């Protein structure tokens, strides 16, 4: 890169903050984030959504809550089953 950035290493998912009503805590957590790379950015976002959906105790979902996760991106999508081209054939549990 031509930019001098302090980046985090690529990762699949890192839990930073559980759901909260504390706006200042949320804002502080967002401001502390560093840019990171991902080997395959579109799938990285979907992996984070999967983790947020299934890790109830870490995220802090209320038992009776409906869960809605929204992703907005300008990434292009992939073709169906192109993960098999990379040898990724075992689905998430």
Buried (B, 14 or more C-beta within 10 A) or exposed (E): EEEEEEEEEEEEEEEEBEEEEEEEEBEEEEEEEEEEEBEBEBBBBBBBBBBBEEBEEEBEBEEEEEEEEEEEEEEEEEEEEEBEEEEEEEEEE
